[in-house]
Amino acid sequence: MADKSKNQAYEIALQIYNIVGEKENVISVSHCMTRLRLGIKDTSIFSQDELKKIEGVMGVVEQEGQLQIILGPGRVNKVCEEFSKLTGKKVGEVDTASDLRSEIKQKNQTPFKLLLKQVANIFIPLIPAFIGCGLVLALSNLLGKFVDGWSATTIGMLMAVVGNGVFGVINVLVGVNASKEFGGSPMIGGTLAAIMSSAALSDIVLFGNNLVPGRGGVLAVLAVCALACFLEKKIRKIVPETLDLFITPLLVILLSIIVAIFVIQPVGGFIADSIGVATTVAIEKGGAFTGFLLGGLFLPLVMTGLHHGLTPIHAQLIESFGMTTLLPILAMAGAGQVGASFAIYMKTKNARLKKTIMSALPIGVLGIGEPLIYGVTLPLGKPFLGAAIGGACGGAVIAIFKVGAIAMGVSGIPLAILTNLPMQYLLGIAAAYIGGFIATNLLGFEDPAE
């Protein structure tokens, strides 16, 4: 079985290699969870349709100067390894032609796109910790419903410590990643976040009020790290090299903390509180309508990459309220994709499309929707709208029951265990499946030729 899988990966890699112009046209080779990412010198010598016809390829997109070939989890790792051997380039290696790629990226980059990318780079590395700790916390909460006095037992208390581990230091982790992403010293960012979160601040009285540790949450941390990185770069230009090691961190930390306490934390606290109140009120007062709207609009957000901007909001809601009521609603968009894709599977006569759907559906159920988006619903047009309608139906159900998630990082059915109301969440999933299925059947689609 392993040899067969390896041979399939090699065949896919070889076909991609032959189409894109072999190693002379390949600048770099890398991959993410679902996509083979290639830096290409000249994309005019081939068409994306040629790549889409390869058995095992679920979709092709071009973003930020990269050709991204959607293969799905597991398969992408093996294909990337084989493609790396064919080109002679290590995964992540860029040759001298990388300057061309940088030029292309620079032309397509906008300040807003850059900001969203930076936000993603700050929070995505934290997802494994969110998932791990969140699942432990969810399991402990579940056991607490069946075992009397569970939270007072040794194991219960230990699981509570583990489950809350990442949330207790989230500001520090965000500070480290933010400073790294903004081009400053990561440890200075982490230190500033630790100072802003220190419990000792509550003993300090300023203008007649005690300071509030962690006020402003991750939003204040992002702001102070951006300021610190700006100061660090400016100060380094004027401080002699012999004194840089001593003077630069001293001035950066002192100046940043002064601004943080007097300006950033109060303003960040107001913004964080406003986001929390606005989200809560919108879902409580708007109910099904708000859920319908949010669930239906999330797929277009994913297409534009704007969904990355919501990650700090989820983190802030969890930090402030212990859960995010926004995430379960938005997760319904992926469930709508599943329902729409199943409707296509039932109606299409195209054997290759059926095979693509069957290979992408399982991971779609688990919350990874890219293969279904780019390989199935989006290319067919109307089913993408059907999937959005399905997501809207699921979002309405989730909003009615006010389902909240205690952690981020997972979607689809697995998110149920991380919610306060698992059965109601699954009811929302079912509504999204059914809504996407019915909407796609009613809208119809042009069945592609074999």
BELZI-V252161 format. One record per pair of residues at least 6 apart in sequence whose C-alpha atoms are under 6 Angstrom apart, sorted by the first residue. I is the first residue (numbers start at 1). GAP is how many residues later the second one is. Records with the same first field share a line. If there is no record, write none. Layout:
I=GAP + GAP
This chain:
9=69 + 70
10=72
13=66 + 70
23=64
25=15 + 16
26=13 + 14
27=12 + 13 + 67
28=10 + 11 + 65 + 66
29=9 + 62 + 63
30=7 + 61 + 62
31=6
33=40
34=36 + 37 + 38 + 39 + 42
35=33 + 34 + 35 + 36
36=32 + 33
37=30 + 31
38=28 + 29
39=27
52=7
57=14
58=12 + 13 + 313 + 317
59=11 + 315 + 316
60=8 + 9 + 10
61=7
62=6
64=41
65=39 + 40
84=6
116=192 + 193
120=188
122=55 + 56
127=282
130=277 + 278
131=278
133=30
134=29 + 273
136=27
137=26
138=280
144=6
150=6
151=6
171=22 + 47
172=18 + 21 + 22
175=14 + 15 + 18
176=10 + 11 + 13 + 14
179=6 + 7 + 10 + 46
180=6
184=45
189=36
193=28
196=18
197=16 + 17
198=15
199=14
201=10 + 12
202=8 + 9 + 10
204=6 + 7
215=50 + 54
216=49 + 52 + 53 + 56
220=44 + 45 + 48
228=24 + 28
232=20
283=7
287=112 + 113
288=108 + 111 + 112
291=104 + 105 + 108
292=100 + 101 + 103 + 104
295=34 + 35 + 37 + 38 + 96 + 97 + 100
296=92 + 93 + 95 + 96
301=6
314=10
317=7
318=6
323=81 + 82 + 83
324=80 + 81
325=78 + 79
329=66 + 69
331=80
332=59 + 62 + 63
333=58
334=35
335=94 + 97 + 98
336=51 + 54 + 55 + 96 + 97 + 100
337=50
339=94 + 95 + 97 + 98
340=47 + 96 + 97 + 100
343=94
345=9
348=99
350=100
360=11
365=47
366=46 + 47
367=44 + 45
377=6 + 7
378=6
382=63
383=57
386=50 + 53 + 54
387=49
390=42 + 45 + 46
391=41
393=38 + 39
394=34 + 35 + 37 + 38
397=31
398=30
403=18
404=15 + 16
405=13 + 14
406=12
416=6
